[in-house]
Amino acid sequence: MLCDSYPDRHRNQNPYLYHVPTDRLVPLGHFLSPKQYTGEWRCDLHPRLSRDGRSVTIDSPHQGGRQIYLIDIRGIVG
């Protein structure tokens, strides 16, 4: 399963893979959610898996403006 988290106490949002049969959680990174992205103006990561299962895209404002980022997961999923 592909999931994400709400901002933690350091305002990091964390996308992750979860393998149900082994109860294994695999973090895919930590992305800062700036303070101005709270309440109605928040930016959820909305992780999406590519059709071939080799990459994940997320929405994130961690570099100053909301962008879409690509995460290569080939090393995790083989």
Secondary structure, DSSP 8 states (H G I E B T S, - for coil): -EE-----TTSEE--EEEETTTTEEEE---EE--TTS-GGG------EE-TTSSEEEEEE-TTSS-EEEEEE-HHHH-
